[in-house]
Amino acid sequence: MSSAPTPQGREPEGLDINPIFAREGETAEIPRFTLPDRGLIPWTAYQLVHDEAMLDGNARLNLATFVTTWMDEKARELYAETVDKNMIDKDEYPKTAEIETRCWRILADLWHAPDPQKAIGTSTVGSSEAAMLAGLAMMRHWRNRRRAAGHDIDRPNLVMSSAVQVCWEKFCNYWDIEMRLVPVSADHPSLDGETVIPYVDERTIGVIAIMGVTYTGIYEPVAEICAALDSLQAESGLDVPVHVDGASGAFVAPFVHRSLPWDFRLPRVVSINASGHKYGLVYPGLGWVVWRDESRLPEDMIFRVSYLGGDMPTLALNFSRPGAQVLLQYYLFLRLGHAGYTAVQSATRDVAMHLAKHIGEMAPFELVSDGGDIPVFAWRLKEGYTENWTLYHLSDRLRGKGWLIPAYPLPEDLQDIVVQRIVVRNGFGYSLASDLLDDIDECVAWLDNLDGPIPTEHEGPGFTH
């Protein structure tokens, strides 16, 4: 999608080149939106791009993103060494392909697949691609069963919470599937066993259960949802599979909520996706999807190509994609092990709950979630606290101090409630948390001292999903 055109005269036609950067005789300006006639020496080109990127925010202070913003020195060294590897080219990079298989086999075991040897999975560019592959598998599995029974295959539907991540909206839009959104409410802040059943029928390809709702960080009760669908099958014969969107939680729950049943321990769960580049701790972009066994992945979703050499099976929406992140994931599995991931995720969750506790004790706020599931929590402004400012204004003030903490409305049926959310990631410790709390205190004090409301034209949706 193209960006809006630049208003006339708003910015210069070209990029200035500082005389100290350029070699003798090199142009002093290059065009912004057309290819220059002559190139620059590498050092000059590097300096220009470096200086442009310098104006971006500090990624470590971005508490809006779930995506990994820090890896250790050896990981960065490995990344630089393997950045040229193309994951699709398994004939050229057979060891990388083998390591990819090791990784999803490790995940199948971590997520309690009944027989990890019979599970099947793949890496993807991100969790959105992984989710779409899982959705496609459910759609084709449903379609194949309907055809075999002599039924039509018109207009299937997929059931999910209205708090679902946008990738599922894309999936339903792109593949012409009816998206059945179960509204959230104060009594039912997520999809649950009670709310899911009225939305399910014979055209339902599956139900999406979220381990870590993007808006609030809470887990949806996967076991309860599965139990409700078990009862439905016993009563009506409808057999509706569950896919777990574990974009964040699938790399958290196995280490800090070990006794919680949400994965392949539940027979109705047929597939799970996760983001290696979120709490998998790898730089973007990397996702994973694992199916319980090969029966849940239709064979016609796997393609074989020979024009890169060999006879390579490929399961992906993309073709060429990075292989380095897969190697980084395996590096972390080796580097951290179960104990290391437990330590990292526990520490991150502890910081989230520490922040949530202190923010919840501040006079203007009440918590919507507390960071006890994934290390993500949200809060709202107490009703009637002030008419002079909103959470959008607090978000703006914090941005001035370098912090990116989004404010946004909750999903449909709760959209009148505006919240702010913090995502705590690896590397954000108690010292930074203390600095953040001090800055929130200072910003709130400034806002509370206003003698009238901030003009509404400055208020707007600071963040969208």
C-alpha positions in Angstrom: 0.0 0.0 0.0 1.5 3.4 -1.0 1.8 6.1 1.5 -0.1 9.4 1.2 1.6 11.9 -1.1 3.8 14.5 0.6 2.2 18.0 0.7 3.6 20.5 -1.7 6.8 22.1 -0.3 6.7 20.0 2.9 10.1 18.4 2.3 13.1 19.0 0.0 13.3 17.3 -3.4 16.6 15.5 -2.6 18.8 14.2 0.2 21.7 16.5 1.2 25.1 14.9 1.4 27.3 16.4 4.1 30.5 17.6 2.3 32.6 15.6 4.9 30.9 12.4 3.8 31.4 12.7 0.1 34.4 11.9 -2.1 35.9 14.6 -4.3 33.6 15.4 -7.2 30.6 13.4 -5.7 27.2 15.0 -6.0 26.0 17.1 -3.1 22.4 15.9 -3.4 20.6 12.8 -4.5 16.9 12.4 -5.4 14.5 10.9 -2.8 12.0 9.2 -5.0 13.9 8.4 -8.2 17.0 6.3 -8.8 20.2 8.5 -8.9 22.1 8.6 -12.2 25.3 7.7 -10.5 25.9 5.7 -7.3 27.8 6.6 -4.2 30.8 4.9 -2.6 29.7 2.4 0.1 30.8 4.6 3.0 28.7 7.6 1.9 25.7 5.4 1.1 26.0 3.8 4.5 26.3 7.1 6.4 23.2 8.5 4.6 21.0 5.4 5.5 22.5 5.3 9.0 21.6 8.9 9.7 18.1 8.4 8.4 17.5 5.4 10.6 19.0 7.3 13.6 15.7 9.2 13.7 13.7 6.1 14.6 12.9 5.4 18.2 15.0 3.4 20.6 13.8 -0.2 20.0 14.5 -1.2 23.6 12.1 1.5 24.9 9.3 0.4 22.5 6.9 -1.3 24.9 4.2 -1.6 22.2 5.9 -4.3 20.1 5.9 -8.0 21.0 8.9 -8.5 18.6 12.4 -9.3 19.9 14.7 -6.2 19.9 17.8 -7.6 21.5 20.0 -10.7 21.1 23.4 -11.4 22.5 26.7 -10.9 20.8 27.2 -14.4 19.6 23.6 -14.5 18.2 24.4 -11.3 16.2 27.6 -12.8 15.0 25.8 -16.0 13.9 23.2 -13.8 12.2 25.8 -12.0 10.2 27.5 -15.2 9.1 24.2 -16.9 7.9 22.2 -14.0 6.6 22.7 -15.2 3.0 21.0 -18.6 3.6 17.7 -19.1 1.8 15.4 -21.4 3.8 13.6 -22.6 0.7 16.8 -23.9 -1.0 17.1 -27.1 1.0 19.3 -28.8 -1.6 21.9 -26.0 -1.3 21.5 -25.7 2.5 20.7 -29.2 3.7 22.1 -28.7 7.2 19.9 -25.6 7.7 16.9 -27.7 6.5 17.8 -30.4 9.0 18.0 -27.9 11.8 14.6 -26.5 10.9 13.2 -30.0 11.4 15.0 -30.3 14.7 13.4 -27.1 15.8 9.8 -28.0 15.1 10.4 -31.4 16.5 11.6 -29.8 19.7 8.4 -27.6 19.7 6.2 -30.7 19.1 7.8 -32.3 22.2 7.5 -29.1 24.2 3.8 -28.8 23.3 3.2 -32.4 24.3 2.4 -33.9 20.9 1.3 -37.5 21.6 4.0 -38.8 19.3 6.5 -36.1 18.3 7.8 -38.5 15.6 4.4 -38.3 13.9 3.9 -34.6 14.2 4.7 -32.4 11.3 5.6 -28.7 11.2 7.5 -25.9 9.4 9.1 -22.6 10.0 7.5 -19.5 8.5 8.3 -15.8 8.0 6.2 -15.0 11.0 3.2 -16.2 13.0 0.8 -14.7 10.6 2.0 -17.0 7.8 1.9 -19.9 10.3 -1.7 -19.0 11.3 -2.8 -18.9 7.7 -1.2 -22.3 7.0 -3.1 -23.7 10.0 -6.3 -22.1 8.8 -5.9 -23.5 5.3 -5.3 -27.0 6.7 -8.5 -26.8 8.7 -10.4 -25.5 5.7 -9.2 -28.2 3.4 -9.7 -30.9 6.1 -13.3 -29.7 6.5 -13.9 -29.5 2.8 -12.5 -33.0 2.2 -14.8 -34.5 4.9 -17.8 -32.6 3.5 -17.2 -33.9 0.0 -16.7 -37.4 1.1 -20.1 -37.2 2.9 -21.7 -35.8 -0.2 -22.4 -32.3 1.3 -21.7 -29.0 -0.3 -18.7 -26.9 0.6 -20.1 -23.4 0.3 -19.2 -20.6 2.7 -17.3 -22.2 5.6 -16.9 -20.3 8.8 -14.2 -19.8 11.4 -15.1 -19.0 15.0 -12.9 -16.7 17.2 -13.0 -13.9 19.7 -13.5 -10.4 18.6 -10.1 -9.7 20.3 -8.4 -11.8 17.7 -5.2 -10.6 16.1 -5.6 -9.1 12.6 -3.9 -12.1 10.8 -7.1 -14.1 11.3 -9.2 -11.3 9.8 -6.8 -11.4 6.8 -7.1 -15.2 6.5 -10.9 -15.0 6.4 -10.8 -12.1 4.0 -8.3 -13.6 1.6 -9.8 -17.1 1.5 -13.5 -16.0 1.6 -14.4 -17.6 4.9 -17.1 -16.2 7.1 -15.4 -14.8 10.2 -17.6 -15.4 13.2 -16.5 -13.1 15.9 -17.6 -13.9 19.5 -18.0 -10.6 21.3 -16.0 -9.9 24.4 -17.7 -8.3 27.4 -16.9 -7.4 31.0 -18.3 -10.8 32.1 -16.5 -12.6 29.2 -13.3 -10.8 28.4 -12.2 -13.6 26.1 -13.6 -16.5 24.2 -14.7 -19.3 26.6 -16.7 -22.5 26.8 -20.0 -20.7 27.3 -19.7 -18.1 24.5 -18.2 -20.3 21.8 -21.1 -22.9 21.3 -23.8 -20.6 19.8 -21.4 -19.7 17.0 -20.5 -23.2 15.9 -22.4 -25.2 13.2 -21.8 -27.8 10.5 -19.9 -25.3 8.4 -17.4 -24.4 11.1 -13.9 -25.4 10.0 -12.5 -24.8 13.5 -12.3 -22.6 16.5 -9.3 -20.3 17.3 -8.2 -20.1 20.9 -5.6 -17.5 21.8 -2.8 -18.0 24.3 -2.1 -14.4 24.9 -4.7 -11.9 23.6 -3.0 -9.1 21.9 -5.1 -6.4 23.6 -4.6 -7.5 27.2 -2.1 -10.4 27.3 -4.6 -12.9 28.9 -4.9 -16.5 28.0 -8.1 -17.8 26.6 -9.3 -21.0 28.5 -8.3 -23.6 25.9 -9.3 -26.6 28.0 -12.7 -25.1 28.8 -13.3 -24.3 25.1 -12.3 -27.9 24.1 -14.5 -29.4 26.9 -17.5 -27.4 25.5 -16.9 -28.7 22.0 -16.5 -32.2 23.4 -20.0 -31.9 24.9 -21.3 -30.5 21.7 -19.9 -33.5 19.7 -21.5 -35.9 22.2 -24.9 -34.2 21.8 -24.9 -33.4 18.1 -22.1 -35.3 16.4 -20.3 -32.1 15.3 -16.6 -32.6 15.5 -15.0 -29.1 15.5 -11.2 -28.9 15.8 -9.3 -26.2 17.8 -6.3 -24.4 16.6 -4.3 -22.6 19.3 -2.8 -19.2 18.3 0.2 -19.3 20.6 2.0 -16.4 18.9 3.2 -15.3 22.3 2.0 -17.8 24.9 3.3 -20.9 23.2 6.8 -19.8 24.2 5.8 -18.8 27.7 3.3 -21.3 29.1 5.6 -24.3 28.8 8.1 -22.7 31.1 6.0 -20.7 33.6 2.6 -22.4 33.5 3.7 -26.0 33.1 0.5 -27.6 34.6 -1.8 -25.6 32.4 -3.4 -27.8 29.8 -3.6 -25.8 26.5 -1.6 -27.7 24.0 -1.6 -31.2 22.4 -2.5 -32.7 25.7 -6.0 -31.7 24.7 -7.1 -34.1 21.9 -9.2 -31.5 20.2 -6.2 -29.3 19.6 -5.0 -30.1 16.1 -2.4 -27.4 15.5 -0.4 -24.6 17.2 1.4 -21.6 15.9 4.0 -19.5 17.6 6.2 -16.5 16.9 9.9 -17.4 17.2 10.5 -13.6 16.9 8.4 -12.8 20.0 8.9 -14.8 23.2 10.9 -17.3 21.2 13.5 -14.5 21.6 14.7 -14.4 17.9 15.0 -11.3 15.7 12.2 -11.0 13.2 10.9 -12.6 11.2 10.3 -16.2 12.3 7.2 -18.2 13.0 6.4 -21.8 13.6 3.4 -24.1 13.1 3.1 -27.7 14.2 0.3 -30.1 13.6 -0.6 -33.0 15.9 0.1 -35.5 13.2 0.2 -35.8 9.4 -3.5 -36.6 9.2 -4.3 -33.0 10.1 -2.2 -31.6 7.2 -3.7 -32.3 3.8 -1.1 -33.7 1.4 -2.2 -31.2 -1.3 -0.8 -28.3 0.7 2.8 -29.7 0.2 4.5 -28.8 -3.1 7.6 -30.3 -4.6 10.0 -28.3 -6.7 13.1 -29.4 -8.6 14.3 -26.2 -10.2 16.6 -25.4 -7.3 18.1 -28.8 -7.4 16.9 -32.0 -5.8 13.2 -32.8 -5.1 12.3 -30.5 -2.2 8.9 -30.5 -0.4 7.8 -27.0 0.5 5.0 -26.0 2.9 4.7 -22.2 2.9 2.8 -19.2 1.5 6.2 -17.6 0.7 8.9 -19.0 -1.3 12.4 -17.5 -0.7 12.7 -16.5 2.9 15.5 -16.1 5.5 17.2 -19.2 6.9 19.3 -17.3 9.5 16.5 -16.9 12.0 15.9 -20.6 12.0 19.6 -21.1 13.0 19.2 -18.4 15.6 16.2 -20.3 17.1 18.3 -23.5 17.3 21.1 -21.5 18.8 18.8 -20.3 21.6 17.4 -23.8 22.2 21.0 -25.0 22.7 22.1 -21.8 24.6 19.2 -21.7 27.0 17.7 -25.1 27.2 14.6 -25.7 29.3 16.1 -24.1 32.4 17.3 -21.0 30.6 14.0 -20.4 28.9 12.3 -20.8 32.3 14.6 -18.3 33.8 14.2 -15.7 31.0 10.4 -16.0 30.8 10.0 -16.0 34.6 12.1 -12.9 35.0 10.2 -11.1 32.2 6.9 -12.1 33.8 8.0 -10.9 37.2 8.9 -7.5 35.8 5.6 -7.3 34.1 3.7 -8.1 37.3 5.9 -5.7 39.3 5.0 -2.9 36.8 1.4 -3.8 36.8 1.2 -3.7 40.6 2.7 -0.3 40.9 0.7 1.2 38.0 -2.5 -0.3 39.4 -1.7 1.5 42.7 -1.5 4.9 41.0 -4.5 7.1 41.7 -5.7 7.5 38.1 -5.6 3.9 37.0 -7.2 0.5 37.3 -5.8 -2.7 35.8 -7.5 -4.6 33.0 -4.9 -7.4 33.2 -1.9 -8.0 35.5 0.9 -9.6 33.4 0.4 -13.0 35.0 -0.2 -14.9 31.8 2.2 -13.6 29.1 4.4 -10.6 30.3 1.8 -8.1 29.0 -0.7 -6.1 30.9 -3.1 -3.2 30.3 -4.8 -0.6 32.4 -7.5 2.0 32.0 -8.3 5.4 33.4 -10.7 5.3 36.4 -14.1 6.4 35.4 -14.7 10.0 36.4 -11.0 10.6 37.4 -10.5 13.6 35.1 -12.1 15.5 32.2 -8.8 17.2 31.4 -6.8 14.3 29.9 -7.0 10.8 28.5 -4.6 7.9 28.1 -3.9 9.1 24.6 -2.4 12.3 26.2 -0.4 10.2 28.6 0.9 8.1 25.7 2.0 11.3 23.9 3.8 12.6 27.0 5.6 9.3 27.5 6.7 9.3 23.9 8.4 12.6 24.5 10.6 10.8 27.0 11.4 8.0 24.6 8.8 5.4 25.7 6.4 4.0 23.2 3.3 2.8 25.2 0.2 2.6 23.0 -3.3 3.7 24.0 -6.2 2.2 22.0 -9.8 1.1 22.4 -10.7 -2.5 23.4 -12.5 -4.7 20.7 -16.1 -4.3 19.5 -18.7 -4.2 22.4 -16.0 -2.8 24.7 -14.7 -0.1 22.3 -15.7 2.7 24.7 -12.9 1.5 27.1 -9.5 2.9 26.2 -6.5 1.1 27.6 -2.8 1.4 27.6 -0.6 -1.7 27.3 3.0 -2.6 28.2 4.8 -5.5 26.6 7.8 -6.6 28.7 10.4 -8.4 26.7 13.8 -10.0 27.5 16.3 -7.3 28.5 13.7 -5.0 30.1 14.7 -5.4 33.8 13.8 -3.8 37.1 16.1 -0.8 36.6 14.4 0.2 33.4 11.1 -0.5 35.0 11.9 1.8 37.8 12.9 4.6 35.4 9.6 4.0 33.5 7.5 4.3 36.7 9.3 7.5 37.6 8.5 8.9 34.1 4.8 7.8 34.4 4.6 9.6 37.8 6.1 12.7 36.3 3.8 12.7 33.3 0.7 12.1 35.4 1.6 14.9 37.7 2.0 17.3 34.7 -1.3 16.2 33.3 -3.1 16.5 36.7 -1.8 20.1 37.0 -3.7 21.2 33.8 -6.3 23.8 34.5 -8.5 22.7 31.7 -8.9 19.9 29.1 -6.4 19.3 26.4 -8.0 20.2 23.0 -9.6 17.2 21.5 -8.0 17.6 18.1 -4.8 16.3 19.7 -6.6 13.1 20.7 -6.7 10.1 18.4 -6.1 6.4 18.0 -2.5 6.2 19.0 -2.2 2.5 18.2 -4.2 0.0 16.2 -4.0 -3.8 15.9 
